[in-house]
């Protein structure tokens, strides 16, 4: 698999169009189009932008085709979802967060029982038994 094919596989894995991918890594859509068509090879700048946007992407896989597509970030302990692409992690976390919480009984409505008004001359008025 060459660099173009790996970038194409990455775009498919992320479920993006070439234009969306270009926007995410902040390059011109024409640049990705030329890479996908085989007219140009990806530059070092393009590869760096991809790795900057997707820090869990394995640089050895992207550049040389060695290893797995996704890896954990160096210096961090591996996490449960490190082998998933970043967007899949978000979707997975969102799905977990949407679990229905048990409904607690509603608290009885609160009523005001007393109001105290303090004045600048250090006096105050107290109002109670409000209905």
N, CA, C and O atoms as a GROMACS GRO file, in nm:
protein
  524
    1UNK      N    1   0.085  -0.117   0.000
    1UNK     CA    2   0.000   0.000   0.000
    1UNK      C    3   0.090   0.124   0.000
    1UNK      O    4   0.179   0.136   0.085
    2UNK      N    5   0.068   0.215  -0.094
    2UNK     CA    6   0.150   0.336  -0.100
    2UNK      C    7   0.086   0.449  -0.018
    2UNK      O    8  -0.021   0.432   0.040
    3UNK      N    9   0.155   0.565  -0.014
    3UNK     CA   10   0.107   0.677   0.068
    3UNK      C   11  -0.033   0.721   0.027
    3UNK      O   12  -0.118   0.747   0.112
    4UNK      N   13  -0.058   0.730  -0.104
    4UNK     CA   14  -0.189   0.770  -0.153
    4UNK      C   15  -0.297   0.675  -0.104
    4UNK      O   16  -0.403   0.718  -0.059
    5UNK      N   17  -0.270   0.545  -0.113
    5UNK     CA   18  -0.368   0.446  -0.069
    5UNK      C   19  -0.392   0.452   0.082
    5UNK      O   20  -0.504   0.431   0.129
    6UNK      N   21  -0.286   0.481   0.158
    6UNK     CA   22  -0.302   0.493   0.303
    6UNK      C   23  -0.385   0.616   0.339
    6UNK      O   24  -0.469   0.611   0.429
    7UNK      N   25  -0.361   0.726   0.269
    7UNK     CA   26  -0.442   0.847   0.294
    7UNK      C   27  -0.587   0.821   0.255
    7UNK      O   28  -0.678   0.862   0.326
    8UNK      N   29  -0.607   0.753   0.145
    8UNK     CA   30  -0.743   0.718   0.101
    8UNK      C   31  -0.811   0.629   0.205
    8UNK      O   32  -0.929   0.648   0.236
    9UNK      N   33  -0.738   0.532   0.259
    9UNK     CA   34  -0.794   0.443   0.362
    9UNK      C   35  -0.827   0.523   0.488
    9UNK      O   36  -0.930   0.499   0.551
   10UNK      N   37  -0.741   0.617   0.525
   10UNK     CA   38  -0.767   0.702   0.641
   10UNK      C   39  -0.896   0.782   0.621
   10UNK      O   40  -0.979   0.789   0.711
   11UNK      N   41  -0.912   0.842   0.504
   11UNK     CA   42  -1.032   0.920   0.474
   11UNK      C   43  -1.156   0.833   0.483
   11UNK      O   44  -1.258   0.875   0.537
   12UNK      N   45  -1.148   0.712   0.430
   12UNK     CA   46  -1.262   0.620   0.438
   12UNK      C   47  -1.291   0.579   0.582
   12UNK      O   48  -1.407   0.571   0.623
   13UNK      N   49  -1.186   0.552   0.658
   13UNK     CA   50  -1.202   0.513   0.798
   13UNK      C   51  -1.270   0.624   0.879
   13UNK      O   52  -1.352   0.597   0.966
   14UNK      N   53  -1.234   0.747   0.849
   14UNK     CA   54  -1.292   0.862   0.918
   14UNK      C   55  -1.430   0.896   0.865
   14UNK      O   56  -1.499   0.982   0.920
   15UNK      N   57  -1.471   0.828   0.757
   15UNK     CA   58  -1.601   0.850   0.695
   15UNK      C   59  -1.618   0.996   0.652
   15UNK      O   60  -1.721   1.059   0.678
   16UNK      N   61  -1.514   1.049   0.584
   16UNK     CA   62  -1.514   1.186   0.536
   16UNK      C   63  -1.503   1.188   0.384
   16UNK      O   64  -1.456   1.091   0.323
   17UNK      N   65  -1.546   1.297   0.324
   17UNK     CA   66  -1.517   1.318   0.183
   17UNK      C   67  -1.376   1.377   0.174
   17UNK      O   68  -1.321   1.422   0.274
   18UNK      N   69  -1.320   1.375   0.055
   18UNK     CA   70  -1.186   1.432   0.036
   18UNK      C   71  -1.187   1.580   0.072
   18UNK      O   72  -1.091   1.631   0.130
   19UNK      N   73  -1.295   1.651   0.037
   19UNK     CA   74  -1.306   1.794   0.067
   19UNK      C   75  -1.311   1.816   0.220
   19UNK      O   76  -1.243   1.905   0.271
   20UNK      N   77  -1.390   1.737   0.290
   20UNK     CA   78  -1.399   1.750   0.436
   20UNK      C   79  -1.264   1.723   0.501
   20UNK      O   80  -1.222   1.792   0.594
   21UNK      N   81  -1.196   1.620   0.451
   21UNK     CA   82  -1.064   1.586   0.504
   21UNK      C   83  -0.967   1.702   0.482
   21UNK      O   84  -0.893   1.739   0.574
   22UNK      N   85  -0.968   1.760   0.362
   22UNK     CA   86  -0.882   1.874   0.332
   22UNK      C   87  -0.910   1.991   0.426
   22UNK      O   88  -0.817   2.055   0.475
   23UNK      N   89  -1.038   2.017   0.452
   23UNK     CA   90  -1.074   2.125   0.545
   23UNK      C   91  -1.023   2.096   0.685
   23UNK      O   92  -0.975   2.186   0.754
   24UNK      N   93  -1.035   1.971   0.728
   24UNK     CA   94  -0.991   1.937   0.864
   24UNK      C   95  -0.841   1.953   0.882
   24UNK      O   96  -0.796   1.995   0.989
   25UNK      N   97  -0.763   1.920   0.780
   25UNK     CA   98  -0.618   1.931   0.796
   25UNK      C   99  -0.567   2.065   0.742
   25UNK      O  100  -0.446   2.091   0.739
   26UNK      N  101  -0.661   2.151   0.700
   26UNK     CA  102  -0.632   2.289   0.657
   26UNK      C  103  -0.539   2.296   0.536
   26UNK      O  104  -0.436   2.363   0.537
   27UNK      N  105  -0.580   2.223   0.430
   27UNK     CA  106  -0.512   2.237   0.302
   27UNK      C  107  -0.617   2.258   0.194
   27UNK      O  108  -0.736   2.238   0.218
   28UNK      N  109  -0.574   2.297   0.076
   28UNK     CA  110  -0.666   2.318  -0.035
   28UNK      C  111  -0.724   2.185  -0.081
   28UNK      O  112  -0.651   2.086  -0.088
   29UNK      N  113  -0.854   2.180  -0.113
   29UNK     CA  114  -0.913   2.056  -0.163
   29UNK      C  115  -0.844   2.004  -0.289
   29UNK      O  116  -0.837   1.883  -0.311
   30UNK      N  117  -0.793   2.095  -0.371
   30UNK     CA  118  -0.722   2.055  -0.492
   30UNK      C  119  -0.597   1.975  -0.463
   30UNK      O  120  -0.558   1.888  -0.542
   31UNK      N  121  -0.533   2.004  -0.350
   31UNK     CA  122  -0.413   1.930  -0.311
   31UNK      C  123  -0.447   1.784  -0.286
   31UNK      O  124  -0.377   1.694  -0.333
   32UNK      N  125  -0.555   1.759  -0.212
   32UNK     CA  126  -0.598   1.620  -0.186
   32UNK      C  127  -0.643   1.556  -0.316
   32UNK      O  128  -0.615   1.438  -0.340
   33UNK      N  129  -0.712   1.631  -0.400
   33UNK     CA  130  -0.758   1.578  -0.528
   33UNK      C  131  -0.640   1.530  -0.612
   33UNK      O  132  -0.645   1.423  -0.672
   34UNK      N  133  -0.534   1.610  -0.616
   34UNK     CA  134  -0.414   1.573  -0.692
   34UNK      C  135  -0.346   1.450  -0.633
   34UNK      O  136  -0.294   1.366  -0.706
   35UNK      N  137  -0.345   1.439  -0.501
   35UNK     CA  138  -0.285   1.322  -0.436
   35UNK      C  139  -0.368   1.198  -0.466
   35UNK      O  140  -0.314   1.094  -0.501
   36UNK      N  141  -0.502   1.210  -0.454
   36UNK     CA  142  -0.591   1.096  -0.479
   36UNK      C  143  -0.585   1.050  -0.624
   36UNK      O  144  -0.600   0.931  -0.653
   37UNK      N  145  -0.564   1.144  -0.716
   37UNK     CA  146  -0.556   1.110  -0.858
   37UNK      C  147  -0.418   1.056  -0.897
   37UNK      O  148  -0.400   1.009  -1.009
   38UNK      N  149  -0.321   1.064  -0.806
   38UNK     CA  150  -0.187   1.015  -0.835
   38UNK      C  151  -0.101   1.114  -0.910
   38UNK      O  152   0.009   1.080  -0.952
   39UNK      N  153  -0.149   1.238  -0.927
   39UNK     CA  154  -0.069   1.340  -0.997
   39UNK      C  155   0.046   1.389  -0.910
   39UNK      O  156   0.154   1.421  -0.961
   40UNK      N  157   0.024   1.395  -0.779
   40UNK     CA  158   0.126   1.441  -0.685
   40UNK      C  159   0.138   1.342  -0.570
   40UNK      O  160   0.043   1.272  -0.536
   41UNK      N  161   0.257   1.337  -0.512
   41UNK     CA  162   0.275   1.262  -0.388
   41UNK      C  163   0.251   1.359  -0.273
   41UNK      O  164   0.273   1.479  -0.288
   42UNK      N  165   0.206   1.309  -0.159
   42UNK     CA  166   0.184   1.400  -0.046
   42UNK      C  167   0.316   1.459   0.002
   42UNK      O  168   0.415   1.388   0.019
   43UNK      N  169   0.316   1.589   0.024
   43UNK     CA  170   0.436   1.656   0.072
   43UNK      C  171   0.455   1.630   0.221
   43UNK      O  172   0.365   1.580   0.288
   44UNK      N  173   0.572   1.666   0.270
   44UNK     CA  174   0.599   1.654   0.414
   44UNK      C  175   0.501   1.740   0.492
   44UNK      O  176   0.455   1.700   0.599
   45UNK      N  177   0.467   1.859   0.439
   45UNK     CA  178   0.372   1.948   0.505
   45UNK      C  179   0.235   1.881   0.518
   45UNK      O  180   0.172   1.889   0.624
   46UNK      N  181   0.188   1.814   0.413
   46UNK     CA  182   0.059   1.746   0.416
   46UNK      C  183   0.062   1.634   0.520
   46UNK      O  184  -0.031   1.620   0.600
   47UNK      N  185   0.167   1.555   0.520
   47UNK     CA  186   0.179   1.445   0.615
   47UNK      C  187   0.181   1.498   0.759
   47UNK      O  188   0.118   1.441   0.848
   48UNK      N  189   0.253   1.608   0.780
   48UNK     CA  190   0.261   1.667   0.914
   48UNK      C  191   0.125   1.719   0.959
   48UNK      O  192   0.088   1.703   1.075
   49UNK      N  193   0.051   1.781   0.869
   49UNK     CA  194  -0.082   1.832   0.902
   49UNK      C  195  -0.176   1.717   0.940
   49UNK      O  196  -0.257   1.730   1.032
   50UNK      N  197  -0.166   1.607   0.868
   50UNK     CA  198  -0.248   1.489   0.900
   50UNK      C  199  -0.215   1.440   1.040
   50UNK      O  200  -0.305   1.413   1.120
   51UNK      N  201  -0.086   1.427   1.070
   51UNK     CA  202  -0.044   1.377   1.202
   51UNK      C  203  -0.079   1.475   1.313
   51UNK      O  204  -0.110   1.433   1.425
   52UNK      N  205  -0.075   1.605   1.284
   52UNK     CA  206  -0.113   1.705   1.384
   52UNK      C  207  -0.262   1.697   1.416
   52UNK      O  208  -0.302   1.709   1.531
   53UNK      N  209  -0.343   1.676   1.313
   53UNK     CA  210  -0.488   1.669   1.332
   53UNK      C  211  -0.529   1.541   1.403
   53UNK      O  212  -0.622   1.541   1.484
   54UNK      N  213  -0.461   1.431   1.373
   54UNK     CA  214  -0.495   1.300   1.429
   54UNK      C  215  -0.376   1.245   1.508
   54UNK      O  216  -0.302   1.162   1.457
   55UNK      N  217  -0.358   1.291   1.633
   55UNK     CA  218  -0.240   1.250   1.710
   55UNK      C  219  -0.234   1.101   1.744
   55UNK      O  220  -0.127   1.051   1.778
   56UNK      N  221  -0.346   1.029   1.735
   56UNK     CA  222  -0.341   0.886   1.762
   56UNK      C  223  -0.314   0.805   1.636
   56UNK      O  224  -0.309   0.682   1.640
   57UNK      N  225  -0.297   0.873   1.522
   57UNK     CA  226  -0.260   0.805   1.399
   57UNK      C  227  -0.113   0.766   1.406
   57UNK      O  228  -0.029   0.847   1.447
   58UNK      N  229  -0.083   0.644   1.368
   58UNK     CA  230   0.054   0.593   1.375
   58UNK      C  231   0.134   0.653   1.258
   58UNK      O  232   0.104   0.623   1.143
   59UNK      N  233   0.237   0.735   1.286
   59UNK     CA  234   0.315   0.796   1.178
   59UNK      C  235   0.388   0.691   1.093
   59UNK      O  236   0.405   0.710   0.972
   60UNK      N  237   0.431   0.581   1.154
   60UNK     CA  238   0.498   0.476   1.077
   60UNK      C  239   0.403   0.415   0.975
   60UNK      O  240   0.443   0.383   0.863
   61UNK      N  241   0.278   0.399   1.014
   61UNK     CA  242   0.179   0.346   0.921
   61UNK      C  243   0.155   0.444   0.807
   61UNK      O  244   0.153   0.406   0.690
   62UNK      N  245   0.137   0.572   0.841
   62UNK     CA  246   0.107   0.673   0.739
   62UNK      C  247   0.222   0.689   0.641
   62UNK      O  248   0.200   0.696   0.520
   63UNK      N  249   0.344   0.695   0.690
   63UNK     CA  250   0.460   0.724   0.604
   63UNK      C  251   0.515   0.598   0.537
   63UNK      O  252   0.543   0.600   0.417
   64UNK      N  253   0.530   0.492   0.612
   64UNK     CA  254   0.599   0.372   0.560
   64UNK      C  255   0.509   0.250   0.546
   64UNK      O  256   0.551   0.149   0.488
   65UNK      N  257   0.388   0.256   0.597
   65UNK     CA  258   0.299   0.141   0.586
   65UNK      C  259   0.328   0.031   0.686
   65UNK      O  260   0.286  -0.083   0.667
   66UNK      N  261   0.401   0.063   0.794
   66UNK     CA  262   0.434  -0.038   0.896
   66UNK      C  263   0.346  -0.020   1.019
   66UNK      O  264   0.318   0.093   1.061
   67UNK      N  265   0.303  -0.131   1.075
   67UNK     CA  266   0.226  -0.128   1.199
   67UNK      C  267   0.078  -0.105   1.176
   67UNK      O  268   0.028  -0.114   1.064
   68UNK      N  269   0.011  -0.075   1.285
   68UNK     CA  270  -0.133  -0.051   1.283
   68UNK      C  271  -0.160   0.095   1.246
   68UNK      O  272  -0.073   0.181   1.259
   69UNK      N  273  -0.283   0.121   1.199
   69UNK     CA  274  -0.320   0.258   1.162
   69UNK      C  275  -0.322   0.350   1.284
   69UNK      O  276  -0.273   0.463   1.277
   70UNK      N  277  -0.378   0.303   1.395
   70UNK     CA  278  -0.394   0.388   1.513
   70UNK      C  279  -0.304   0.340   1.626
   70UNK      O  280  -0.275   0.221   1.638
   71UNK      N  281  -0.259   0.434   1.707
   71UNK     CA  282  -0.175   0.405   1.822
   71UNK      C  283  -0.208   0.505   1.931
   71UNK      O  284  -0.280   0.601   1.909
   72UNK      N  285  -0.154   0.480   2.050
   72UNK     CA  286  -0.172   0.577   2.157
   72UNK      C  287  -0.063   0.683   2.144
   72UNK      O  288   0.041   0.661   2.081
   73UNK      N  289  -0.087   0.798   2.204
   73UNK     CA  290   0.009   0.908   2.201
   73UNK      C  291   0.126   0.873   2.293
   73UNK      O  292   0.102   0.828   2.405
   74UNK      N  293   0.252   0.894   2.250
   74UNK     CA  294   0.366   0.861   2.336
   74UNK      C  295   0.357   0.936   2.469
   74UNK      O  296   0.318   1.052   2.474
   75UNK      N  297   0.394   0.866   2.576
   75UNK     CA  298   0.393   0.926   2.708
   75UNK      C  299   0.261   0.909   2.782
   75UNK      O  300   0.253   0.937   2.902
   76UNK      N  301   0.160   0.864   2.712
   76UNK     CA  302   0.032   0.840   2.777
   76UNK      C  303   0.011   0.691   2.793
   76UNK      O  304   0.056   0.612   2.710
   77UNK      N  305  -0.057   0.653   2.899
   77UNK     CA  306  -0.093   0.513   2.915
   77UNK      C  307  -0.200   0.478   2.813
   77UNK      O  308  -0.288   0.560   2.786
   78UNK      N  309  -0.194   0.359   2.755
   78UNK     CA  310  -0.297   0.321   2.659
   78UNK      C  311  -0.435   0.325   2.724
   78UNK      O  312  -0.453   0.283   2.838
   79UNK      N  313  -0.529   0.375   2.650
   79UNK     CA  314  -0.667   0.383   2.697
   79UNK      C  315  -0.752   0.279   2.624
   79UNK      O  316  -0.707   0.220   2.526
   80UNK      N  317  -0.869   0.259   2.671
   80UNK     CA  318  -0.958   0.157   2.619
   80UNK      C  319  -0.985   0.174   2.470
   80UNK      O  320  -0.989   0.075   2.397
   81UNK      N  321  -1.003   0.297   2.422
   81UNK     CA  322  -1.041   0.321   2.284
   81UNK      C  323  -0.928   0.376   2.198
   81UNK      O  324  -0.955   0.437   2.095
   82UNK      N  325  -0.801   0.357   2.238
   82UNK     CA  326  -0.689   0.412   2.162
   82UNK      C  327  -0.678   0.358   2.020
   82UNK      O  328  -0.622   0.426   1.934
   83UNK      N  329  -0.730   0.241   1.993
   83UNK     CA  330  -0.717   0.187   1.858
   83UNK      C  331  -0.826   0.236   1.765
   83UNK      O  332  -0.825   0.204   1.646
   84UNK      N  333  -0.922   0.314   1.817
   84UNK     CA  334  -1.028   0.368   1.733
   84UNK      C  335  -0.987   0.504   1.680
   84UNK      O  336  -0.911   0.574   1.746
   85UNK      N  337  -1.036   0.543   1.562
   85UNK     CA  338  -1.008   0.678   1.514
   85UNK      C  339  -1.074   0.780   1.605
   85UNK      O  340  -1.173   0.749   1.672
   86UNK      N  341  -1.019   0.904   1.610
   86UNK     CA  342  -1.071   1.004   1.704
   86UNK      C  343  -1.221   1.028   1.692
   86UNK      O  344  -1.288   1.040   1.795
   87UNK      N  345  -1.276   1.034   1.572
   87UNK     CA  346  -1.419   1.059   1.556
   87UNK      C  347  -1.501   0.943   1.609
   87UNK      O  348  -1.611   0.965   1.661
   88UNK      N  349  -1.452   0.822   1.599
   88UNK     CA  350  -1.524   0.706   1.652
   88UNK      C  351  -1.528   0.714   1.804
   88UNK      O  352  -1.627   0.673   1.866
   89UNK      N  353  -1.420   0.765   1.866
   89UNK     CA  354  -1.418   0.780   2.011
   89UNK      C  355  -1.529   0.875   2.055
   89UNK      O  356  -1.600   0.847   2.152
   90UNK      N  357  -1.544   0.985   1.984
   90UNK     CA  358  -1.646   1.083   2.019
   90UNK      C  359  -1.784   1.020   2.006
   90UNK      O  360  -1.868   1.036   2.094
   91UNK      N  361  -1.808   0.949   1.897
   91UNK     CA  362  -1.937   0.885   1.877
   91UNK      C  363  -1.963   0.783   1.987
   91UNK      O  364  -2.075   0.774   2.037
   92UNK      N  365  -1.861   0.707   2.027
   92UNK     CA  366  -1.877   0.606   2.130
   92UNK      C  367  -1.907   0.671   2.265
   92UNK      O  368  -1.994   0.625   2.339
   93UNK      N  369  -1.834   0.779   2.297
   93UNK     CA  370  -1.856   0.848   2.424
   93UNK      C  371  -1.994   0.912   2.427
   93UNK      O  372  -2.061   0.910   2.530
   94UNK      N  373  -2.038   0.968   2.315
   94UNK     CA  374  -2.169   1.029   2.308
   94UNK      C  375  -2.276   0.925   2.331
   94UNK      O  376  -2.374   0.951   2.402
   95UNK      N  377  -2.260   0.808   2.273
   95UNK     CA  378  -2.358   0.701   2.290
   95UNK      C  379  -2.365   0.659   2.436
   95UNK      O  380  -2.474   0.631   2.486
   96UNK      N  381  -2.253   0.655   2.504
   96UNK     CA  382  -2.251   0.616   2.645
   96UNK      C  383  -2.317   0.724   2.729
   96UNK      O  384  -2.390   0.693   2.823
   97UNK      N  385  -2.292   0.851   2.697
   97UNK     CA  386  -2.346   0.961   2.775
   97UNK      C  387  -2.497   0.973   2.759
   97UNK      O  388  -2.563   1.035   2.843
   98UNK      N  389  -2.554   0.916   2.654
   98UNK     CA  390  -2.695   0.930   2.629
   98UNK      C  391  -2.778   0.824   2.701
   98UNK      O  392  -2.898   0.815   2.677
   99UNK      N  393  -2.716   0.746   2.788
   99UNK     CA  394  -2.792   0.648   2.865
   99UNK      C  395  -2.894   0.720   2.950
   99UNK      O  396  -2.869   0.828   3.003
  100UNK      N  397  -3.009   0.659   2.963
  100UNK     CA  398  -3.116   0.720   3.040
  100UNK      C  399  -3.087   0.705   3.189
  100UNK      O  400  -3.057   0.596   3.237
  101UNK      N  401  -3.096   0.815   3.260
  101UNK     CA  402  -3.075   0.815   3.403
  101UNK      C  403  -3.206   0.781   3.472
  101UNK      O  404  -3.313   0.816   3.421
  102UNK      N  405  -3.201   0.714   3.586
  102UNK     CA  406  -3.324   0.685   3.659
  102UNK      C  407  -3.389   0.816   3.704
  102UNK      O  408  -3.320   0.909   3.746
  103UNK      N  409  -3.520   0.822   3.695
  103UNK     CA  410  -3.594   0.941   3.733
  103UNK      C  411  -3.615   0.945   3.884
  103UNK      O  412  -3.666   0.850   3.943
  104UNK      N  413  -3.576   1.057   3.944
  104UNK     CA  414  -3.598   1.077   4.087
  104UNK      C  415  -3.733   1.145   4.106
  104UNK      O  416  -3.777   1.219   4.019
  105UNK      N  417  -3.800   1.121   4.219
  105UNK     CA  418  -3.928   1.190   4.242
  105UNK      C  419  -3.904   1.339   4.249
  105UNK      O  420  -3.802   1.385   4.300
  106UNK      N  421  -4.001   1.414   4.199
  106UNK     CA  422  -3.989   1.560   4.198
  106UNK      C  423  -3.996   1.613   4.340
  106UNK      O  424  -4.076   1.566   4.422
  107UNK      N  425  -3.913   1.712   4.368
  107UNK     CA  426  -3.914   1.776   4.500
  107UNK      C  427  -4.038   1.863   4.511
  107UNK      O  428  -4.083   1.919   4.411
  108UNK      N  429  -4.093   1.874   4.631
  108UNK     CA  430  -4.211   1.960   4.645
  108UNK      C  431  -4.174   2.105   4.615
  108UNK      O  432  -4.060   2.145   4.641
  109UNK      N  433  -4.267   2.182   4.562
  109UNK     CA  434  -4.234   2.322   4.530
  109UNK      C  435  -4.202   2.401   4.656
  109UNK      O  436  -4.262   2.379   4.762
  110UNK      N  437  -4.108   2.491   4.644
  110UNK     CA  438  -4.067   2.573   4.759
  110UNK      C  439  -4.152   2.700   4.762
  110UNK      O  440  -4.192   2.753   4.658
  111UNK      N  441  -4.178   2.748   4.885
  111UNK     CA  442  -4.253   2.871   4.904
  111UNK      C  443  -4.170   2.964   4.990
  111UNK      O  444  -4.097   2.920   5.079
  112UNK      N  445  -4.180   3.092   4.964
  112UNK     CA  446  -4.108   3.193   5.042
  112UNK      C  447  -4.176   3.206   5.177
  112UNK      O  448  -4.298   3.226   5.184
  113UNK      N  449  -4.098   3.196   5.285
  113UNK     CA  450  -4.157   3.207   5.418
  113UNK      C  451  -4.118   3.338   5.488
  113UNK      O  452  -4.188   3.383   5.578
  114UNK      N  453  -4.005   3.398   5.448
  114UNK     CA  454  -3.962   3.521   5.514
  114UNK      C  455  -3.871   3.599   5.419
  114UNK      O  456  -3.791   3.541   5.345
  115UNK      N  457  -3.886   3.732   5.421
  115UNK     CA  458  -3.798   3.821   5.345
  115UNK      C  459  -3.744   3.924   5.442
  115UNK      O  460  -3.819   3.984   5.519
  116UNK      N  461  -3.613   3.944   5.438
  116UNK     CA  462  -3.549   4.044   5.523
  116UNK      C  463  -3.484   4.146   5.431
  116UNK      O  464  -3.409   4.110   5.341
  117UNK      N  465  -3.515   4.275   5.454
  117UNK     CA  466  -3.459   4.384   5.374
  117UNK      C  467  -3.368   4.465   5.465
  117UNK      O  468  -3.411   4.514   5.569
  118UNK      N  469  -3.242   4.479   5.426
  118UNK     CA  470  -3.144   4.556   5.502
  118UNK      C  471  -3.125   4.691   5.434
  118UNK      O  472  -3.111   4.698   5.312
  119UNK      N  473  -3.125   4.798   5.514
  119UNK     CA  474  -3.108   4.932   5.462
  119UNK      C  475  -2.968   4.984   5.495
  119UNK      O  476  -2.899   4.929   5.581
  120UNK      N  477  -2.928   5.090   5.424
  120UNK     CA  478  -2.793   5.145   5.440
  120UNK      C  479  -2.770   5.209   5.576
  120UNK      O  480  -2.656   5.229   5.617
  121UNK      N  481  -2.876   5.243   5.647
  121UNK     CA  482  -2.859   5.303   5.780
  121UNK      C  483  -2.857   5.196   5.891
  121UNK      O  484  -2.881   5.225   6.008
  122UNK      N  485  -2.828   5.071   5.852
  122UNK     CA  486  -2.816   4.957   5.942
  122UNK      C  487  -2.948   4.916   6.008
  122UNK      O  488  -2.948   4.852   6.113
  123UNK      N  489  -3.058   4.952   5.948
  123UNK     CA  490  -3.187   4.903   5.996
  123UNK      C  491  -3.236   4.796   5.899
  123UNK      O  492  -3.182   4.780   5.790
  124UNK      N  493  -3.337   4.725   5.940
  124UNK     CA  494  -3.392   4.622   5.853
  124UNK      C  495  -3.540   4.605   5.878
  124UNK      O  496  -3.592   4.644   5.983
  125UNK      N  497  -3.607   4.545   5.782
  125UNK     CA  498  -3.748   4.510   5.796
  125UNK      C  499  -3.760   4.363   5.765
  125UNK      O  500  -3.692   4.310   5.677
  126UNK      N  501  -3.847   4.299   5.837
  126UNK     CA  502  -3.867   4.155   5.818
  126UNK      C  503  -4.012   4.133   5.780
  126UNK      O  504  -4.103   4.183   5.846
  127UNK      N  505  -4.033   4.057   5.673
  127UNK     CA  506  -4.166   4.024   5.626
  127UNK      C  507  -4.181   3.874   5.635
  127UNK      O  508  -4.102   3.800   5.577
  128UNK      N  509  -4.281   3.827   5.707
  128UNK     CA  510  -4.301   3.682   5.718
  128UNK      C  511  -4.449   3.650   5.700
  128UNK      O  512  -4.533   3.740   5.688
  129UNK      N  513  -4.480   3.520   5.698
  129UNK     CA  514  -4.616   3.473   5.672
  129UNK      C  515  -4.668   3.523   5.538
  129UNK      O  516  -4.783   3.567   5.526
  130UNK      N  517  -4.582   3.513   5.437
  130UNK     CA  518  -4.621   3.556   5.303
  130UNK      C  519  -4.707   3.448   5.240
  130UNK      O  520  -4.680   3.329   5.258
  131UNK      N  521  -4.808   3.488   5.168
  131UNK     CA  522  -4.894   3.392   5.100
  131UNK      C  523  -4.910   3.432   4.959
  131UNK      O  524  -4.980   3.364   4.883
   0.00000   0.00000   0.00000
